[in-house]
Amino acid sequence: MSVDFEKSPDGNIVLRPVIGWTPFVPFGMACGLRIEFVQSEEHLQAALKNERKPDAVQIVLTPQQAELLAQDLMKVVQAAAARPDGMGQ
């Protein structure tokens, strides 16, 4: 399955920095996650000064989906933390 990333007019993948999250258990049986993010550097600065609220999305997952997401995130963490050979030594 190919991923159709949202892209800017210049062809770059659109990124929205996450500035907070809150896990919760809706209905006592699912896994909920509220993710707060900003749209731009200006939005980030305004959010840090409490002049503007971050945008947010609230998602719900089954426990199985949450576990798979956690595993995928750990793989991404390991890949992002790995340094190219010879760097930092």
C-alpha positions as CSV (number, residue, x, y, z in Angstrom):
1,M,0.0,0.0,0.0
2,S,1.6,3.3,-1.0
3,V,1.2,6.4,1.1
4,D,-0.1,9.5,-0.5
5,F,1.6,12.2,1.6
6,E,0.2,15.7,1.7
7,K,2.7,17.9,-0.2
8,S,3.2,21.7,-0.4
9,P,3.1,23.4,-3.8
10,D,6.9,23.1,-4.1
11,G,6.6,19.3,-3.6
12,N,7.9,18.9,0.0
13,I,6.0,16.8,2.5
14,V,3.9,19.0,4.7
15,L,5.0,18.6,8.4
16,R,3.1,19.8,11.4
17,P,5.2,19.7,14.6
18,V,3.6,18.0,17.6
19,I,3.8,20.1,20.7
20,G,1.8,17.9,23.1
21,W,-0.3,14.8,23.5
22,T,-2.7,13.2,26.0
23,P,-3.5,9.5,26.1
24,F,-6.9,8.5,27.4
25,V,-9.2,5.5,27.6
26,P,-12.6,6.4,26.1
27,F,-15.5,4.2,27.1
28,G,-13.1,2.2,29.3
29,M,-12.1,-0.1,26.5
30,A,-10.4,1.8,23.6
31,C,-7.1,3.7,23.4
32,G,-7.5,7.4,22.8
33,L,-4.9,9.9,21.9
34,R,-5.2,13.7,21.6
35,I,-2.4,15.1,19.6
36,E,-1.7,18.9,19.7
37,F,0.2,20.4,16.8
38,V,1.0,23.7,15.1
39,Q,0.8,24.7,11.4
40,S,3.8,27.0,11.1
41,E,6.6,28.7,13.0
42,E,4.4,31.6,13.7
43,H,1.7,29.4,15.1
44,L,4.4,27.7,17.3
45,Q,5.6,31.0,18.7
46,A,2.0,32.2,19.4
47,A,1.2,28.9,21.1
48,L,4.3,29.1,23.3
49,K,3.2,32.5,24.4
50,N,-0.4,31.3,25.0
51,E,-1.6,33.8,22.3
52,R,-3.1,31.0,20.2
53,K,-4.1,27.5,20.9
54,P,-2.5,24.6,19.0
55,D,-4.6,22.6,16.6
56,A,-5.5,19.2,17.8
57,V,-6.9,15.9,16.6
58,Q,-8.4,13.2,18.9
59,I,-8.0,9.7,17.6
60,V,-9.2,6.3,18.9
61,L,-7.6,3.0,18.3
62,T,-8.3,-0.6,19.4
63,P,-5.7,-2.0,21.8
64,Q,-4.3,-4.0,19.0
65,Q,-3.9,-0.9,16.8
66,A,-2.3,1.0,19.6
67,E,0.2,-1.8,20.2
68,L,1.1,-1.9,16.5
69,L,1.5,1.9,16.4
70,A,3.8,1.7,19.5
71,Q,5.9,-0.9,17.7
72,D,6.1,1.2,14.5
73,L,7.0,4.3,16.5
74,M,9.8,2.4,18.3
75,K,11.2,1.3,14.9
76,V,11.2,4.9,13.7
77,V,12.9,6.1,17.0
78,Q,15.7,3.6,16.4
79,A,16.1,4.6,12.8
80,A,16.1,8.3,13.6
81,A,18.5,7.9,16.5
82,A,21.0,5.8,14.5
83,R,24.0,7.8,13.3
84,P,25.7,7.2,10.0
85,D,29.0,5.3,10.2
86,G,31.8,7.4,11.5
87,M,29.6,10.2,12.8
88,G,30.0,11.3,16.4
89,Q,33.0,9.1,17.2
